Amino acid sequence: MTAHAIAHKPFCIQYWSLAKRAGVDEIPLSDWAPRYSPDPIIKSIRDNPAAPAVLLRNRGLFAWGKNTLLDVANLLNGLEEGAEIAVYSTLLGGGQDLPEGALDTFLKQRQG
């Protein structure tokens, strides 16, 4: 994930299992800020309220959660796995986006 932050690129989630866990199809990119500065994180939460994490330019991944610390750790592991899979898919010609509306349909079904 840090490679995306260094490259100033948001992380497009193309791996279905990860998209379901994260609840979004992209981890947004936020501005750089000095260590412990809350401003880019607060702005990212306001601009992307559904996103469970943000990539801070030239820094790395910052994630949060509504449940337990273990849930956040599982999300972080999933995001790192998804980033690794994205690198491999690039070697095969590039990953493909999820079907239009697939994640929205899943999230509505999950809510009941």
URHU-V135046 format. One record per pair of residues at least 24 apart in sequence whose C-alpha atoms are under 8 Angstrom apart, sorted by sequence separation. I is the first residue (numbers start at 1). J is the second residue. D is the distance in whole Angstrom. If there is no record, write none. Layout:
# URHU-V135046
i & j & d
I & J & D
I & J & D
This chain:
# URHU-V135046
i & j & d
5 & 29 & 7
27 & 51 & 6
30 & 54 & 7
32 & 56 & 6
26 & 51 & 8
27 & 52 & 8
28 & 53 & 8
29 & 54 & 6
30 & 55 & 6
31 & 56 & 6
32 & 57 & 5
24 & 50 & 7
27 & 53 & 6
28 & 54 & 5
29 & 55 & 5
30 & 56 & 5
31 & 57 & 6
32 & 58 & 7
23 & 50 & 7
24 & 51 & 6
27 & 54 & 6
28 & 55 & 6
29 & 56 & 6
30 & 57 & 6
32 & 59 & 7
23 & 51 & 7
27 & 55 & 7
29 & 57 & 7
22 & 51 & 7
23 & 52 & 8
22 & 52 & 6
10 & 55 & 7
8 & 57 & 6
5 & 55 & 5
7 & 57 & 8
8 & 58 & 7
4 & 55 & 8
5 & 56 & 6
6 & 57 & 6
7 & 58 & 8
5 & 57 & 5
6 & 58 & 4
2 & 55 & 8
5 & 58 & 5
6 & 59 & 7
22 & 75 & 7
1 & 55 & 8
5 & 59 & 6
6 & 60 & 7
21 & 75 & 7
5 & 60 & 5
2 & 58 & 8
4 & 60 & 8
5 & 61 & 7
2 & 59 & 7
3 & 60 & 8
2 & 60 & 4
1 & 60 & 7
2 & 61 & 6
1 & 61 & 6
18 & 78 & 6
18 & 79 & 7
18 & 82 & 7
15 & 82 & 6
13 & 82 & 7
11 & 83 & 8
14 & 86 & 8
1 & 79 & 7
25 & 103 & 8
1 & 80 & 6
24 & 103 & 7
23 & 103 & 7
14 & 95 & 7
1 & 83 & 6
14 & 96 & 6
16 & 98 & 7
14 & 97 & 5
15 & 98 & 8
20 & 103 & 7
13 & 97 & 8
14 & 98 & 6
19 & 103 & 7
23 & 107 & 7
20 & 106 & 7
20 & 107 & 8
